[in-house]
Structure formats: C-alpha cells, structure tokens
C-alpha cells in the first residue's frame, strides 16, 4: 500500500496531467486521417530482486604485509648492481656487490697471522709434552731413590752397612726429589705458555672470521622475498654502513587501518566483508574482511581500530595506495531501480514503466506509464525501492525527459538484469 500522502499527490498529479492532455486535445484536434503521436524510442530494464547493502565508508592507505629497507652491513664502493628497479627477488638473492679488494687483503693478513699463531701453539704444546715427559722421569728417579734409601736404612740397622752409606742414599733421594720439583715447575710454565699460544691463536682466528664476514657483507642480499623498489645506485657510488639502498615490499596481502566510531561497536566482528573502492572513480578494487578488532578505544576520537585484510594475488594494489573502504554491516533482499530511471516532480519521485495498453481495434500498444515510487537509500547507481514497483516491471531508463504518462514507446532493446 502507498502512503496516503503519496496516493493523494499521485491522484492530484494524474488529474492535472489528464486535464492538460484534454485541453490540448480540444485546442489542437488532428485533421481527419492524421496519424497519432510518434512512438519514443526507449530502452527498458526488467526489475529483478537484488540485494541492498547497509555499509559505512572510510578512507585510508593500504599497508603491505612486510616492507623492509635494504641496508649494507659495511661500507664500500659499488662494483655491480645485480637487479633492476621493480624486480621480484627471492630471499638471499644478491642485489648489490661492493668492492672487496681491501677486505680480501685483510683476510689474507689475518689468515697469515692465524697460521703463525698456530705454529706457536704447536711449539708450546711440544714444550708441554717434553716437560711432562721429564716430570715422569724424575718421578721414577724419586721412587727408585726412596726404595734404595729404605733398603740402606734396614742394612745399616742390621750392621751390614755403615752410616755413611745411609747418608749417601739420603742425599740421592733429596737430589731426585729436587729434580722432580723442578720438572713440575717446568710443566706448569710450559702449560702457561701453551695457554697464551692458544689465546693468541683464537684471537687470530677470530680476526679471520671477522674479515671473512666483512667479505661476505660486501655482497648485499635480500633478507626477504618481495618486490624491489627504486634502485638509484650506480657503479662507482660509495655507500656507508646502514645506508638505505632500496626497499623490498611483500604485497601478496595488504592491510587497511580503519577507525570505526564506538557507536558501531556492537556490530563489529571479525569476518565482516570490506570492499575497496577507487577514491576517484568509485570502481571496486578488491574485497576483503576484518581480521583484527582492537580491544581498546581511542579516547581522543572515540573510535576503535579495525584492520581489514585484502588478498592481492593479481598485484593491482600497492603499498601506500589511498583507497576508500566500505564496511558492509548487513545485506537485505530488495528491489533496486537505476537512478537514471527516476525523475522528481514537486518532491515526489516517479519512474516510467512500459505497459501494454489495449486499443479500439483490439490491438495493444506499448506506452509509458508514470508511477510514483517511494525510494530508500542509494547504492552505487541504484535506489532501494520501498514501494511502487514490483519484480518483473519494465522500467524505462532512456529518453525520460521526452515521455509523458501514456506516451507511446518503441523499445530500443529489452534487457533483464539484477542490479
């Protein structure tokens, strides 16, 4: 049912149109044999049930899944640029080669020093082995002298040997024990020298490792896979350690930060569809979904941070690209009528519907029937139909300004579409 106000305005407008046509017909009666009004060529569109999406628009810039700056670990002069701007690089792929002459000489010098330190370590180890062998011999001499002293002591007690023989045995034992102590001191000294030689060798080897690492750092490689940005380096340029040479962007997935008002908090949930639209043309760019909702509220703007994820296999989206995003809160089945089919008279919306009108000769003629309609919100190039139209109605979408209620029409093309 149409509202009372719409029925009254429609009835009044119809009466006015009928009166105007009647006056025109009386004042300009066609001569006998004259033909009727010429049919207006129009195009019609058959209305079919569609869907109306309730959503909110936001703006923002896309962020890549990962974006890193390519920086060298060491300084040097560029000898080769191995890739071009915009190339796709794999993880570990060489990008820039720096001069290695100075580092190679440092590696050779450090390797020579490490080799000399190795010889010193081997010599110190040989001294330790010799001192240890000497200590073993002195220990055997001490044990032998001790046995001889005890045997002499027993024979002196029995009266078989003199006291002088016992003193000689004691003296031999003392000499052997002194030699043992000296041998032990020599072992400790040799071991100290060995530790020093080992330390020197380890330091030299560490310097070799550092210089070899520097040699490896002379080749700047991609730490992650992605697409390379602008590479402005040229052969001969000198770069510092930590200087940004280029950027590598992984844009197989992109994210958009959206600040949603707290008034929509009850409608927020992960998985809500999000459409990306071009801010210039309004054309759809991609469809994604909400994958993060912040548990906190921004106190200044009273908004909630939401992140939406968008797959980008085709690569038509870019990091930093400015876009308009539409969060779709709900989808409702309804009729949608093209905006080009709608005219407004005195604040009332009308559309022309193609209908078959019976003639006196029993034939039917295709005419434009003007209908008042009640419309809702606009979605793209269509209005939501609340009342006045039914599925299957043939709505006229061209030459609207040339039509009046009851004007004969000649369809240009018949289309059936779901907005």
C-alpha positions in Angstrom: 0.0 0.0 0.0 1.2 3.5 -0.8 1.1 6.1 2.0 -1.9 8.4 2.0 0.2 11.4 1.1 1.7 9.6 -1.9 -1.8 8.4 -3.1 -3.2 11.9 -2.8 -0.3 13.6 -4.6 -0.3 11.0 -7.3 -4.1 11.4 -7.7 -3.8 15.1 -7.9 -0.9 14.9 -10.4 -2.8 12.4 -12.5 -5.8 14.7 -12.6 -3.7 17.6 -13.6 -2.0 15.6 -16.3 -5.4 14.4 -17.6 -6.8 17.9 -17.7 -3.8 19.2 -19.5 -4.0 16.5 -22.1 -7.7 17.0 -22.6 -7.3 20.8 -23.1 -4.5 20.1 -25.6 -6.6 17.6 -27.4 -9.6 20.1 -27.7 -7.5 23.0 -28.8 -5.4 21.0 -31.3 -7.7 18.4 -32.8 -5.9 16.5 -35.5 -7.4 16.7 -39.0 -9.2 13.6 -40.3 -6.8 10.9 -41.4 -3.9 12.3 -39.4 -1.6 9.8 -37.6 -1.3 9.5 -33.8 1.7 10.7 -31.7 5.0 9.2 -32.8 6.4 6.5 -30.5 9.5 7.5 -28.5 12.4 5.0 -28.8 13.4 3.9 -25.3 15.3 1.2 -23.6 13.8 -0.7 -20.7 15.2 -2.8 -17.9 13.2 -5.6 -16.2 13.4 -5.3 -12.4 14.6 -8.4 -10.6 15.1 -9.0 -6.9 18.5 -7.8 -5.8 20.3 -7.1 -2.5 20.8 -3.8 -0.7 23.9 -3.5 1.5 24.0 -1.3 4.6 27.5 0.0 5.0 29.8 2.8 6.1 32.6 4.4 4.1 36.0 5.1 5.4 39.3 6.3 3.8 42.8 5.2 4.4 46.1 4.0 2.9 47.0 0.4 2.3 49.9 -1.2 4.1 52.0 -4.1 2.8 52.3 -7.3 4.7 56.0 -6.6 5.1 58.2 -3.7 4.0 62.0 -3.6 4.8 64.8 -1.3 3.9 67.8 -2.8 2.3 71.0 -1.7 4.1 74.6 -2.8 3.9 76.4 -4.0 7.0 79.7 -2.5 5.9 80.8 0.5 3.8 82.3 0.2 0.4 82.2 1.2 -3.3 79.5 -0.3 -5.6 81.0 -2.5 -8.2 77.8 -4.2 -9.5 74.1 -3.7 -9.3 72.7 -7.2 -9.8 68.9 -6.4 -10.1 66.8 -3.6 -11.6 64.1 -1.5 -10.1 60.8 -3.3 -9.6 62.2 -6.8 -9.9 60.9 -9.6 -7.8 63.7 -11.0 -5.6 63.9 -14.2 -3.6 65.2 -14.4 0.0 69.0 -14.5 -0.1 69.3 -13.2 -3.7 72.3 -10.9 -4.2 71.2 -7.3 -5.0 74.4 -5.1 -4.8 78.1 -6.0 -4.9 80.6 -3.8 -3.1 84.4 -3.7 -3.7 86.2 -6.5 -1.9 89.9 -5.6 -2.5 90.7 -4.1 0.8 88.8 -6.8 2.7 90.5 -9.6 0.8 93.9 -8.2 1.8 92.8 -8.0 5.4 91.6 -11.6 5.2 95.0 -12.7 3.8 96.9 -10.9 6.5 94.7 -12.3 9.3 95.0 -15.8 7.9 98.8 -15.4 7.9 98.7 -14.2 11.5 96.5 -17.1 12.4 98.8 -19.6 10.7 101.8 -18.1 12.7 99.8 -18.4 15.9 99.0 -22.0 15.0 102.7 -22.7 14.7 103.3 -21.1 18.1 100.5 -23.2 19.6 102.1 -26.4 18.3 105.6 -25.4 19.7 104.1 -24.6 23.1 102.3 -28.0 23.0 105.6 -29.7 22.2 107.3 -27.9 25.2 104.4 -29.1 27.5 104.9 -32.7 26.2 108.6 -32.5 26.8 108.2 -31.1 30.3 105.6 -33.7 31.1 108.0 -36.5 30.0 110.8 -35.0 32.1 108.5 -34.9 35.1 107.6 -38.5 34.6 111.3 -39.5 34.6 112.0 -37.5 37.7 109.1 -39.2 39.5 110.6 -42.6 38.6 114.0 -41.4 39.9 112.4 -40.3 43.2 110.6 -43.7 43.6 113.9 -45.6 42.9 115.9 -43.4 45.3 113.3 -43.9 48.0 113.4 -47.6 47.6 117.2 -47.5 47.8 117.1 -45.3 50.9 114.8 -47.7 52.8 116.9 -50.8 51.8 120.1 -49.0 53.0 118.4 -47.9 56.2 117.5 -51.6 57.0 121.0 -52.8 56.3 122.5 -50.0 58.5 120.2 -51.1 61.3 121.4 -54.7 60.8 125.1 -53.5 60.9 125.7 -54.7 57.3 126.3 -51.1 56.0 127.9 -48.0 57.5 126.2 -44.8 58.5 127.9 -43.1 55.5 126.1 -45.4 53.1 122.8 -44.2 54.6 123.8 -40.6 54.2 124.6 -41.2 50.6 121.2 -42.8 50.0 119.5 -39.9 51.7 121.5 -37.4 49.5 120.4 -39.3 46.3 116.8 -39.2 47.4 117.0 -35.4 48.1 118.6 -34.8 44.6 115.8 -36.8 42.9 113.1 -35.0 44.8 114.6 -31.6 43.9 114.7 -32.7 40.2 111.1 -33.7 40.4 110.0 -30.3 41.8 112.0 -28.6 39.1 110.3 -30.7 36.4 106.9 -29.9 37.9 107.7 -26.2 37.7 108.8 -26.6 34.1 105.4 -28.4 33.3 103.4 -25.5 34.8 105.5 -22.9 32.9 105.0 -24.8 29.6 101.3 -25.1 30.2 101.1 -21.3 30.8 102.9 -20.7 27.6 100.5 -23.1 25.8 97.5 -21.2 27.2 99.0 -18.0 25.9 99.6 -19.5 22.5 96.1 -20.9 22.4 94.7 -17.4 23.3 96.8 -15.8 20.5 95.6 -18.4 18.0 91.9 -17.9 19.0 92.2 -14.2 18.6 93.9 -14.5 15.2 91.2 -17.0 14.1 88.5 -14.6 15.3 90.1 -11.8 13.2 90.0 -14.2 10.2 86.3 -14.9 10.8 85.5 -11.1 11.2 87.3 -10.3 8.0 85.7 -13.1 6.1 82.3 -11.9 7.4 83.1 -8.5 6.2 83.9 -10.0 2.9 80.5 -11.7 2.8 78.8 -8.5 3.8 80.3 -6.9 0.7 77.5 -8.7 -1.2 74.2 -7.1 -0.1 71.4 -9.8 -0.4 67.7 -9.6 0.0 66.7 -10.6 3.6 63.1 -11.5 2.5 61.4 -12.3 -0.8 59.3 -9.5 -2.4 59.3 -6.8 -5.0 62.2 -4.4 -5.1 61.6 -0.6 -5.1 63.5 2.0 -6.9 67.3 1.3 -7.1 69.1 4.6 -7.8 72.6 3.2 -7.2 75.2 3.3 -9.9 78.5 1.6 -10.3 81.2 3.6 -8.5 78.9 5.1 -5.8 80.3 4.9 -2.3 77.8 3.7 0.4 78.0 3.8 4.2 77.1 1.1 6.6 73.4 1.3 7.4 72.6 3.5 4.4 69.2 2.7 2.7 69.9 1.3 -0.8 66.3 0.3 -1.7 63.1 -1.2 -0.3 61.7 -4.7 -0.6 57.9 -5.0 -0.3 55.8 -8.1 0.2 52.4 -7.1 -1.2 50.7 -10.5 -1.7 48.5 -9.4 1.2 47.6 -5.8 2.1 46.1 -4.3 5.2 44.0 -1.3 5.9 43.6 0.5 9.2 40.1 1.8 9.8 38.9 3.9 12.8 35.3 2.8 13.4 33.1 5.0 15.7 32.2 3.5 19.0 28.5 3.8 18.0 29.1 0.8 15.7 30.9 -1.3 18.4 28.0 -3.7 18.8 28.1 -4.5 15.0 31.9 -5.1 14.9 33.0 -8.7 14.4 35.8 -10.4 12.6 34.9 -11.6 9.1 32.8 -8.6 8.2 33.1 -8.0 4.4 35.1 -4.9 3.3 35.1 -3.5 -0.2 37.9 -1.4 -1.5 36.8 1.4 -3.9 38.8 3.7 -6.0 38.6 7.2 -4.4 38.5 8.7 -7.9 36.0 6.5 -9.9 34.3 4.6 -7.1 35.1 1.4 -9.0 35.6 -1.8 -6.8 39.2 -2.7 -6.4 39.1 -5.7 -4.1 37.1 -7.5 -1.4 38.5 -8.5 1.9 37.4 -8.9 5.5 38.0 -7.6 9.0 40.7 -9.7 10.8 41.5 -7.6 13.8 39.5 -5.5 16.2 41.3 -3.6 18.9 40.3 -4.2 22.5 40.9 -0.6 23.3 39.1 2.6 22.4 40.9 5.7 21.1 40.0 8.2 23.8 40.5 11.3 21.6 38.4 10.2 18.7 36.1 7.7 20.5 36.9 5.2 17.8 38.0 1.6 17.6 40.9 0.5 15.4 40.0 -2.2 12.9 42.3 -3.9 10.4 41.0 -5.4 7.2 43.0 -7.9 5.1 42.9 -8.0 1.3 44.5 -10.7 -0.9 46.5 -9.2 -3.7 47.4 -12.2 -5.9 46.8 -10.1 -9.1 49.2 -7.4 -7.8 46.8 -4.5 -8.7 47.0 -3.0 -5.2 50.1 -1.1 -4.0 51.6 -0.3 -0.6 50.6 3.2 0.5 47.8 3.4 -2.1 45.0 5.7 -1.0 41.6 4.0 -1.1 38.0 4.2 0.1 36.8 1.2 2.1 33.2 0.2 2.7 32.3 -1.9 5.7 29.2 -3.9 4.9 27.2 -4.3 8.1 24.2 -6.2 6.6 22.7 -7.3 3.3 18.9 -7.2 2.6 16.9 -8.7 -0.3 15.1 -5.9 -2.1 14.4 -4.2 -5.5 16.8 -1.8 -6.9 15.9 0.7 -9.6 18.5 2.6 -11.7 19.0 6.2 -10.7 18.7 7.2 -14.4 15.1 6.0 -14.4 14.0 8.3 -11.6 12.5 11.8 -12.0 11.3 14.1 -9.3 8.3 16.5 -9.6 7.3 18.6 -6.6 9.4 16.5 -4.2 7.8 13.2 -5.4 9.8 10.5 -7.2 8.4 9.0 -10.4 9.5 6.3 -12.8 8.1 5.3 -16.2 7.1 1.7 -16.6 6.5 0.2 -20.1 3.0 -1.3 -20.2 0.6 -2.7 -22.9 -2.4 -0.5 -23.4 -5.5 -2.0 -25.3 -6.6 -0.1 -28.4 -10.0 0.3 -30.0 -9.1 -2.1 -32.8 -8.3 -4.9 -30.3 -4.6 -4.4 -30.6 -2.3 -3.4 -27.8 0.2 -0.5 -27.8 3.3 -0.2 -25.7 3.1 3.0 -23.7 5.0 4.7 -20.8 3.0 4.6 -17.6 4.2 7.1 -15.0 4.3 5.7 -11.4 5.0 7.4 -8.1 7.6 5.4 -6.1 8.9 5.6 -2.6 12.7 5.2 -2.6 15.2 4.4 0.1 19.0 4.9 0.2 21.2 5.0 -2.9 23.6 2.1 -3.6 26.0 2.7 -6.4 23.9 3.6 -9.4 20.6 2.3 -8.0 18.0 3.4 -5.5 16.4 1.0 -3.0 12.7 0.5 -3.8 10.4 0.7 -0.8 7.0 0.9 -2.6 5.6 1.5 -6.1 7.3 -1.2 -8.2 7.2 -5.0 -8.4 9.6 -7.6 -9.7 9.2 -8.0 -13.5 8.2 -4.4 -14.1 9.9 -3.0 -17.3 11.4 0.3 -16.2 12.3 2.8 -18.8 15.9 4.0 -18.5 16.4 6.3 -21.5 14.8 9.4 -23.0 12.9 10.0 -19.8 12.6 13.7 -20.5 10.7 13.1 -23.7 8.0 11.0 -22.0 4.6 11.8 -20.6 2.1 9.4 -18.9 0.6 7.3 -21.7 3.2 8.3 -24.3 3.6 5.5 -26.9 7.1 4.0 -26.9 9.2 1.8 -29.2 11.7 -0.2 -27.1 15.3 0.0 -28.4 16.4 -3.1 -26.5 14.9 -5.4 -23.9 17.3 -6.2 -21.0 16.8 -8.3 -18.0 19.3 -7.6 -15.2 19.8 -7.9 -11.5 21.2 -4.7 -10.1 
